[in-house]
Structures are given as C-alpha cells and as structure tokens.
Amino acid sequence: MGDRPADVRSLLLLFPDLHGGLRGKMVEPRVVDEQARTAGLPTTDLLLAVDPRDEPITTLPTMGLNGGAKDLLLRPDPATLRPVPWFPDAALLLGDLHETGGLPCEVSPRQVLRRALDALAGQGIAVRAAFEFEFRLFREGGWEPASSGLSYSPLTLSEVAEFVGTLRSYADALRLGLSVVHAEGAPGLIEVNVDPQDGLAAADTAALLRLAAAEAARRHGLRASFLAKPFAQQEGSSAHVHFSLWDDTGANVLRSAAADPDDETYRRVAWGVLANLPALSLIYNPTINSYKRLVPGYFAPVRASCGTDDRSFAVRALLRGSSSSRFELRRPGADCNPYLTLAAIAASIHFGLTERSIPDRRALDRYDEPLPASLESAIVEFRRRDAGVDKVLGAGFCDHYLRTREWELHAWQNTVTEWERERYS
Ligand SMILES: NC(=O)CC[C@H](N)C(=O)O
C-alpha cells in the first residue's frame, strides 16, 4: 500500500477517537496489504464508545458495550503514509473506519470531517487550516512545570531545549510542517505553529502533533498536557484554528474583503461561524475543564464576536491580501478534537453560505452574544443546533456525541471534591 520504503518492517495503523487522541495497532505490512485488498482491518467499535478514562459509556444505544462491541473496519489512507520516528523501522498510516457493510462509520471523527468538507465542496469551497496548539510541559508523574513562564522569552524556551529539539526532529520525520515554537505566558506553557494544509491533512497534522509532543516529552522525563486549564489562576491552553477558503478557480474567497467592508462572502463566513458558536461550543470545548479556560482576562473568548485583527474577538479576521486572508477561531481549547473542530467550522461555513439573509457588516461588527460558560449550558445549546448543521455533521454523530458529553457531565455531577468538603463543612 502506497510507496512504502523497503526498510519498513511494521506499520502503525491509527485512527482518531472522540477525545482528540489517536488509537490503533502495529501491524505487519503483509497483513495491511491483504486487508487493503479486502475491506479493512477489524477494530472494535468500543473505541468510539469509551470515556476519557477508557470506561465503556453505557448510555449509547447500539455502540460499544450495548451493541456487543461490534467490529468496524479500518481502511488505511495511503496519502497519510510517513515514517514514525520513535519506532525503529516503522511507518504510520491514518485510516478511516467503515461499517462491516462498507458504509462510512458515521461517528468516526475522520469520517465526520470528510462529510463536512464534502458538503462545503458541494458549495465550490475548499478549506485550508492550521491549528495553533498551546500545551503545558510538566515533569513526569506530577504537575511541576518544566519551565518558567515568560511569554516569548528565549531563556524560558531554552529551559526545554532538548524537548524542542526532539519535537522538531519528530515533526520533520512526520512531515508536519512545524514552523514556530515559542514560550507562552504560564509556567511550562509552549505554543507550536504549523503550515496551513487542506482540511483533512490539517486535522491529521494536528492529531500527529499532539502525539509527537507527548512522545518527545516522554523522551526527556516530561509530560505534555493538553488539558485546557491546569491551574485556575494561570493562562489556559488553546487550539486556535486559522482557516482560509478557496474557490474552484483556486482563489482565496476573502480576496476582496479588505477593500470592501460589505463583502458578502466575508459576512456569510463570519456569520456562519458566529451564529453557530453557542451550539458548537460543545465540540470546541468538550469537557468540564474546558470551561474553566473560558473566563475573562486570559484572551480566551467568552462571547461570540468578530472583527479584524483584535485578539479579544472569538473570530478574528486577518485580511492580508489575496493569498493569506483568513479567519482565526479562538474559542477551541487544546483539549478539542481537531477533526470534530474542523468539521464544526466547515458545517458553520456551510450554514453561512446557504443562509437566506445575512447581517450587514455593521451588525456583524457589533454582534456580541454570550457563549456557554459550562459544559451543562453547552449541552443545552447543542440540543438547539441548526437542522442544516445537524445534517452536515450527521444526525447519528450528533446524537452519539451528545450522549458522550452528557456522560461527562454526569460523571462530574457524581463527584464530590475535597474543595467542597473543606469549604462547606
Ligand atoms: N496566545 C494567545 O492568544 C493566548 C491564548 C490563551 N492561552 C487561551 O487559552 O485562549
């Protein structure tokens, strides 16, 4: 399968789970070749039906535990083949999950993204994107930060120089297009930037970057954490998404927006993303902890707002000429699933492009609505999602995803913390 170098002895076959991580197994190349000729490699659907602690979610009607942990078939995507630098003589492939009958598995995040990108392609639009991840480096086994926290300080960055070197070499081998690494304003907080890529590849890169950071950290006795808010009084970790849109002629659809304040495409895209931010926060901010990042004072947006070049907006427009004009969505946390996040953005853009009436630029610039401040209210908003967005993401996926978030909320509601015991006794 693909142009596999002769020295590759095994293949790491991976697919994204619901929580933003990758799962899979190491497989002999001959098995992949045989299975690729047939339907795919059997993998249990339980892997899309467990919570972040790997406990089976018992409230899903047909998947995982309640459906007998049925088989799905993992079909490697040959375009994703690349060396995997931390396993000798191995390469990795990302794959897509299918039902045993052959249909795409509708709750598989890579399939959800494919479906949303296809819907946009139906409108003549292709998305390019880049995730800007922040993450924290802690010493292994605890919460002691691996560096001080002076923003953009070369001295802070060099405290983790060996980690940065390993990450860079992993990113090179994995062809992630790593472009910038810098220290951010909290102890152990690092930000990494990558080059923009086509939609599916951008999500693959984001998922692999998280994996590479975790592997590189481990090599140096560290732990890379993508928890959105490890400490209440310190800056949280974001996953800002920069995205640009390209038409069938290969032109940037925002090319006229800088000169024309009432540019219709600008308004459609901005409105699509803004109007659906409350409902889709559940995807951008999937856990109890996500909402602890979304508080005033940390450049993490708490309201739906949009404008040019201002980091306090949830949607920041960067109108910089015909090739680099783009939007930045600042709401997602480092804990988001990049596939689902990009699918939610694509579904929002689809909404904007197909809406009958769109606010004018003045109304958009003044738009300033509150966003969910807790997982509980995000669940309420998600239940009110637009019917078109539900269709683009897939009704089966939306129902499944909602149940997994309700599971998280219940897990939290069934927990009594030390803080409560001390404060209220
Ligand atoms: N780099 C920045 O703009 C800071 C973002 C901030 N750390 C957040 O959580 O959103």
The ligand as a Tripos MOL2 file, in Angstrom:
@<TRIPOS>MOLECULE
LIG
   10     9     1     0     0
SMALL
NO_CHARGES

@<TRIPOS>ATOM
      1 N1         -1.7850   33.1650   22.5250 N.am      1 LIG1
      2 C1         -2.8710   33.7220   22.9830 C.2       1 LIG1
      3 O1         -3.5250   34.4990   22.3100 O.2       1 LIG1
      4 C2         -3.3350   33.3030   24.3540 C.3       1 LIG1
      5 C3         -4.4840   32.3280   24.3080 C.3       1 LIG1
      6 C4         -4.8620   31.7780   25.6600 C.3       1 LIG1
      7 N2         -3.7840   30.9890   26.2370 N.3       1 LIG1
      8 C5         -6.1340   30.9190   25.5820 C.2       1 LIG1
      9 O2         -6.2580   29.9950   26.3110 O.co2     1 LIG1
     10 O3         -7.0050   31.1450   24.7790 O.co2     1 LIG1
@<TRIPOS>BOND
     1     1     2 1
     2     2     3 2
     3     2     4 1
     4     4     5 1
     5     5     6 1
     6     6     7 1
     7     6     8 1
     8     8     9 2
     9     8    10 1
@<TRIPOS>SUBSTRUCTURE
     1 LIG1         1 GROUP 0 **** ****
